């Protein structure tokens, strides 16, 4: 372990505290998500923006072009900037992540970008705009009804678009031991962007709120697990 790593790495007590906090967030948000699913609020939310004629905002410039297509492009641009920063980085310091750390978190981000769409491809849940209530042909079936199709195309749960924001939750974990203020800024920025992407998909009829929220939770779990592994390795004496 280098001197800079020793300075940046949390103590064993600090590591345990971080792990407990991450676990509390993980379990607390899981319970909230399960309560949301049980409430049936997904359909109620979709009905605010859609009717038998469909969703008026489905092809809007603001939701379809700017927040959907533009959001995807912005995510790849940000990822390219992170790669460029990793290529320029040197050894880590007490306030800056080193090259190896940056590459590890880029790998975690890419894992989220790959994993969530992969889960989506396995899902039989269709998008809201495919439901008969909103002018389609499918009928509503909970995404917890494993193996039960709804008569639509499926492949709509969880939200693949929201991962373009929530995958970058890894940047919060990358910075939280080095620069807590920057870490909080990344956390708030990523959450706000992800919710904006999810909101756009909701008003378009492309996703229910739960689709976005489960994507956020899955990305959090992936990043928190990676952080636990990385920080446990750094806390070991060399």
Secondary structure, 3 states (H helix, E strand, C coil): CCHHHHHHCCCHHHHHHHHHHHHHHHHHHHHHHHHHHHHCHHHHHHHCCEECCEECCCCCHHHHHHHHHHHHHHHHHHHHHHHHHHHHCCCCCCCCCCHHHHHHHHHHHHHHHHHHHHHHHHCCCCCHHHEHHHCCCECCCCCCCCCCCCCCCCCCCCCCCCHHHHHHHHHHHHHCCCCHHHHHHHHHHHHHHHHHHHHHHHHHCCCCHHHHHHHHHHHHHHHHHHHHHHHHHHHCCC
